[in-house]
């Protein structure tokens, strides 16, 4: 495993991607490690060479006692970049990682090609962080676990992905208290808001619209107002945006940190919009599995249907989503496309897209206009789905 030592402290890092691609440094939030970016990696690797770093006090990096500073944490990142042979890079960080990214851009502007500031702030309440540090000193990591988890992920995401939430809780509880306390001191003592107007690198401020830890109002908006030319991207996510909205976050970072030709930029925007619709209709789990099955052979086809079917058609005005869902169900039944029928029937029932009775009436209509044999199979398939959902409940 690659480690770099600075001032006697070992820092763990990992480098992935083709050497000819532009480098992007990824920094974690307080209370997580480089695994925070795992779900976004497949969406970033086609465009970047990725350098991930466990911030001092986190993951496999050492967790020395004492207060850390943003300047020191920024120096850690620059030391790792040196060890990885990277002279200049874009830097994207979540929360504490975003604060470190801003500090790097101020301390070593010649080494930063762009910034992705994700669910972060340039000015937080020092007293609140002093109180959190005191809680850990008296009760260990368990004393702040519920507080942190309540801010990390949106309740709906936790319900849909209990295994992912459990993993982040376990990682938080396993942290060395000294690491969290040291990093918390860096947040408590940061002095950024009055300095970041000097940042000249291209910058995107990414806000999670469900983020209660660093909401855009009062945090991201202040950064965007001060850094010249800063762009803003809003995601349907809480504090850990790389976990809840990995593809959408990757698209936002690519648009700012990897300049595209106009046609590529337009396609990227349409893809992100279509993906948001696809996730809403079918759910994150199914979409993530589908994206993971992409190959060089079918990737262009997947991108096309995401842009056209899921953005241009599912995003059109004129029909409500319930009607669109039922139309897909009856058309796939009429055509005998049973894999798609099962997918949309299950998603509609499980995600509140339509009721059991509405499904029944749609299939009764199918029997008249598409034939009894098609409806007979559809009722049988739907019955199995209803039974499975009842068993899961």
C-alpha positions in Angstrom: 0.0 0.0 0.0 1.4 3.5 -0.8 2.2 5.7 2.1 3.9 9.1 2.2 5.5 10.3 5.4 5.4 14.0 6.3 6.7 15.2 9.7 6.7 11.6 10.9 3.1 11.1 10.0 2.2 8.4 7.5 -0.5 9.4 4.9 -2.2 6.7 2.9 -3.1 7.3 -0.8 -4.2 5.5 -3.9 -3.7 6.5 -7.6 -6.0 5.1 -10.3 -6.5 5.8 -14.0 -4.6 6.3 -17.2 -1.5 8.5 -16.8 -2.4 10.6 -19.8 -5.7 11.8 -18.2 -5.8 15.0 -16.2 -5.3 14.4 -12.5 -8.0 15.0 -9.9 -7.3 14.8 -6.2 -10.2 13.6 -4.1 -10.4 14.5 -0.4 -12.8 13.0 2.3 -15.0 14.7 4.8 -14.4 14.5 8.5 -15.5 11.1 9.9 -15.0 9.2 6.6 -12.1 8.0 4.5 -11.3 7.7 0.8 -14.1 5.1 0.5 -16.4 8.1 0.5 -15.8 8.4 -3.2 -16.2 4.7 -4.1 -19.6 5.1 -5.8 -18.4 8.1 -7.9 -15.2 6.5 -9.1 -16.7 4.6 -12.1 -18.1 8.0 -13.3 -14.9 9.9 -12.8 -12.3 7.4 -14.1 -13.1 7.7 -17.8 -12.2 11.4 -17.6 -9.5 11.7 -14.9 -6.5 10.1 -13.2 -7.7 9.9 -9.6 -5.5 10.5 -6.5 -7.4 9.6 -3.3 -6.0 10.4 0.1 -7.0 9.5 3.6 -6.8 12.8 5.4 -4.5 12.8 8.5 -6.4 11.2 11.4 -8.7 9.2 9.0 -8.7 5.8 7.4 -5.3 4.2 7.1 -3.4 7.4 7.7 -1.9 8.0 11.1 -3.9 9.9 13.7 -1.5 11.9 15.9 -2.7 13.6 19.1 -3.1 17.3 19.1 -4.9 20.0 17.1 -4.5 19.9 13.3 -4.6 23.0 11.1 -5.9 23.5 7.5 -2.5 24.7 6.6 -1.0 21.4 7.8 -3.6 19.3 6.2 -3.0 21.2 2.9 0.7 20.5 3.2 -0.1 16.8 3.6 -1.9 16.8 0.3 0.9 18.6 -1.5 3.4 16.0 -0.1 1.3 13.2 -1.4 1.0 14.9 -4.8 4.8 15.1 -4.9 5.1 11.4 -4.0 2.6 10.5 -6.7 4.5 12.6 -9.3 1.7 15.0 -9.8 2.8 18.6 -10.2 -0.6 20.2 -10.9 -4.1 18.8 -10.4 -7.7 19.7 -9.8 -8.8 19.2 -6.2 -12.3 18.1 -5.1 -13.2 17.7 -1.5 -16.3 17.1 0.6 -16.9 19.2 3.8 -13.5 19.2 5.5 -12.0 18.1 2.2 -13.4 21.2 0.5 -11.9 23.4 3.2 -8.5 21.8 2.6 -8.9 22.3 -1.1 -9.5 26.0 -0.6 -6.4 26.2 1.6 -4.3 24.4 -1.0 -5.5 26.9 -3.7 -4.5 29.8 -1.5 -1.1 28.3 -0.4 0.0 26.9 -3.7 -2.1 28.4 -6.5 0.3 27.2 -9.2 -0.5 23.6 -8.3 -4.3 23.8 -8.6 -6.0 23.7 -11.9 -9.5 23.7 -10.5 -11.6 23.2 -7.4 -14.7 21.1 -6.6 -16.1 22.3 -3.3 -18.7 19.8 -2.3 -21.1 20.3 0.6 -18.6 22.5 2.4 -18.2 25.9 4.1 -15.7 28.7 4.5 -17.0 29.8 7.9 -18.6 27.6 10.7 -19.5 28.2 14.3 -16.3 27.7 16.4 -18.4 27.1 19.5 -20.4 24.3 18.0 -17.1 22.5 17.0 -15.6 23.1 20.4 -18.7 21.4 21.9 -18.4 18.5 19.5 -14.8 18.0 20.4 -15.7 18.1 24.1 -18.3 15.4 23.6 -15.7 13.1 22.0 -13.2 13.7 24.8 -15.8 12.7 27.4 -17.7 9.9 25.6 -15.6 8.7 22.6 -16.8 8.4 19.1 -20.1 6.9 20.1 -21.0 10.2 21.7 -21.4 11.9 18.3 -22.3 9.0 16.1 -26.0 9.7 16.0 -25.4 13.4 15.4 -23.0 12.7 12.5 -25.1 10.0 10.9 -28.1 12.3 11.0 -26.2 14.8 8.9 -24.3 12.5 6.6 -27.2 10.9 4.7 -30.8 11.7 3.9 -33.4 9.5 5.8 -34.8 8.2 2.5 -31.4 7.1 1.3 -30.7 5.3 4.6 -34.0 3.4 4.3 -33.2 2.4 0.8 -29.5 1.5 1.5 -29.3 0.4 5.1 -26.1 -1.5 4.4 -24.3 1.6 3.1 -25.4 3.6 6.1 -24.3 0.9 8.4 -20.9 0.9 6.8 -20.4 4.6 7.4 -21.5 4.3 11.0 -19.1 1.4 11.6 -16.3 3.4 10.0 -17.1 6.5 12.2 -17.2 4.4 15.4 -13.8 2.7 14.5 -12.1 6.1 14.0 -9.3 7.0 16.4 -10.9 9.8 18.6 -7.6 11.8 18.3 -8.1 11.9 14.5 -11.6 13.3 14.6 -10.6 15.8 17.4 -7.6 17.0 15.5 -9.5 17.5 12.3 -12.4 19.1 14.2 -9.9 21.6 15.6 -8.8 22.5 12.1 -12.5 23.2 11.2 -13.0 25.1 14.5 -10.0 27.4 13.8 -10.3 27.8 10.0 -10.0 31.3 8.6 -11.2 31.1 5.0 -14.1 33.3 4.2 -12.0 36.5 4.3 -9.3 35.1 2.1 -10.9 33.0 -0.7 -11.6 36.0 -2.9 -7.9 35.5 -3.9 -8.7 32.1 -5.5 -8.4 32.3 -9.3 -8.8 28.7 -10.3 -12.0 27.5 -12.0 -14.3 26.5 -9.2 -17.7 24.7 -8.8 -19.6 24.9 -5.5 -21.7 21.7 -5.2 -24.6 21.9 -2.8 -26.7 19.1 -1.5 -30.3 20.3 -1.4 -31.0 17.9 1.6 -27.7 18.9 3.4 -28.5 20.1 6.9 -24.8 20.3 7.9 -23.6 22.8 5.4 -26.8 24.0 3.5 -26.3 26.1 0.5 -27.9 29.1 2.2 -25.3 30.5 4.5 -22.5 28.3 3.3 -22.2 27.4 -0.4 -23.8 30.7 -1.4 -21.2 32.6 0.5 -18.3 30.8 -1.2 -19.9 31.2 -4.6 -20.3 34.9 -4.0 -16.7 35.5 -3.0 -14.6 33.2 -5.4 -14.5 35.0 -8.8 -16.4 33.1 -11.5 -17.5 30.3 -9.2 -20.2 28.0 -10.7 -22.9 26.4 -8.6 -24.4 22.9 -9.0 -27.4 21.6 -6.9 -27.8 17.9 -6.2 -30.6 15.9 -4.6 -28.4 14.7 -1.8 -27.5 15.3 1.8 -24.0 16.0 3.1 -22.2 13.0 1.5 -23.0 13.8 -2.1 -20.6 11.3 -3.6 -22.6 8.5 -1.9 -26.1 9.7 -2.7 -25.6 11.3 -6.1 -22.4 9.9 -7.5 -23.1 10.2 -11.3 -24.6 13.7 -10.9 -21.7 14.9 -8.8 -19.2 13.5 -11.3 -21.0 15.3 -14.1 -20.8 18.6 -12.2 -17.1 18.1 -11.6 -16.4 17.2 -15.2 -18.2 20.3 -16.5 -16.0 22.7 -14.5 -12.8 20.8 -14.0 -12.5 19.1 -17.5 -13.5 21.7 -20.1 -15.6 20.0 -22.9 -16.4 20.9 -26.4 -19.9 22.5 -26.6 -21.5 19.4 -28.0 -19.9 17.2 -25.2 -21.0 19.6 -22.5 -24.6 19.6 -23.8 -24.6 15.8 -23.9 -23.2 15.7 -20.4 -25.9 18.0 -19.0 -28.7 15.9 -20.7 -27.2 12.7 -19.3 -27.2 14.1 -15.8 -30.8 15.3 -16.1 -31.9 11.9 -17.5 -30.1 10.0 -14.8 -31.9 12.0 -12.1 -35.3 11.0 -13.7 -34.2 7.4 -14.0 -33.2 7.2 -10.4 -36.4 8.7 -9.2 -38.6 6.3 -11.2 -36.6 3.1 -10.8 -34.6 3.6 -7.6 -30.9 4.0 -6.9 -30.2 0.2 -6.4 -31.4 -0.8 -9.9 -29.8 2.1 -11.6 -26.4 1.5 -9.9 -26.5 -2.1 -11.0 -27.3 -1.1 -14.5 -24.5 1.4 -14.6 -22.1 -1.1 -13.2 -22.9 -3.5 -16.1 -21.8 -0.9 -18.7 -19.1 -2.1 -21.1 -17.2 -0.3 -23.9 -19.6 -2.0 -26.3 -22.9 -0.8 -24.8 -21.9 2.5 -23.0 -22.9 4.7 -25.9 -26.3 3.0 -26.0 -26.8 3.4 -22.3 -25.9 7.1 -22.6 -28.3 7.6 -25.5 -31.3 6.1 -23.7 -30.5 8.1 -20.5 -30.4 11.3 -22.5 -33.4 10.7 -24.8 -35.8 8.3 -23.0 -35.2 9.4 -19.4 -34.6 13.1 -20.0 -36.4 14.1 -23.2 -39.4 11.8 -22.8 -39.8 11.2 -19.1 -39.0 14.8 -18.5 -41.6 16.2 -20.8 -44.6 18.2 -19.5 -48.1 17.2 -20.4 -48.4 13.9 -18.5 -48.0 13.2 -14.8 -45.5 10.6 -13.7 -48.2 8.1 -12.6 -49.8 8.1 -16.1 -46.4 7.6 -17.7 -45.6 4.7 -15.4 -49.0 3.0 -16.2 -48.5 3.6 -19.9 -45.2 1.8 -19.8 -46.7 -1.1 -17.9 -49.6 -1.6 -20.4 -47.4 -1.2 -23.5 -44.8 -3.7 -22.3 -47.6 -6.1 -21.5 -49.1 -5.7 -24.9 -45.7 -6.2 -26.6 -44.8 -9.1 -24.3 -41.6 -7.3 -23.1 -41.8 -9.1 -19.7 -38.4 -8.0 -18.3 -39.4 -4.4 -18.7 -42.9 -5.1 -17.5 -41.6 -6.6 -14.3 -39.1 -3.8 -13.8 -41.6 -1.0 -14.1 -44.4 -2.8 -12.3 -42.2 -3.5 -9.3 -40.8 0.1 -9.3 -44.2 1.6 -9.6 -45.7 -0.4 -6.7 -42.6 -0.2 -4.5 -42.0 3.6 -5.0 -45.6 4.8 -4.8 -45.9 5.4 -8.5 -49.4 3.8 -8.6 -51.6 1.7 -6.4 -52.5 -2.0 -6.6 -56.0 -1.1 -7.7 -54.7 1.2 -10.5 -52.5 -1.6 -11.8 -55.4 -4.0 -11.8 -57.6 -1.5 -13.8 -54.7 -0.9 -16.3 -54.4 -4.6 -16.9 -58.2 -5.0 -17.3 -58.0 -2.4 -20.0 -55.0 -4.3 -21.5 -57.2 -7.4 -21.8 -59.7 -5.6 -24.0 -57.3 -3.8 -26.3 -54.2 -6.1 -26.4 -55.8 -9.5 -25.8 -56.7 -11.8 -23.0 -53.5 -13.9 -23.3 -51.3 -10.9 -22.8 -53.3 -9.7 -19.8 -53.3 -13.2 -18.4 -49.5 -13.3 -18.3 -49.4 -9.8 -17.0 -51.7 -10.6 -14.1 -49.6 -13.6 -13.3 -46.3 -11.6 -13.4 -47.9 -8.8 -11.3 -49.2 -11.3 -8.8 -45.6 -12.7 -8.2 -44.3 -9.1 -7.8 -47.0 -8.3 -5.2 -46.2 -11.5 -3.3 -42.5 -10.7 -3.3 -43.1 -7.1 -2.1 -45.4 -8.4 0.7 -42.8 -10.9 1.8 -40.1 -8.2 1.8 -42.3 -5.9 3.9 
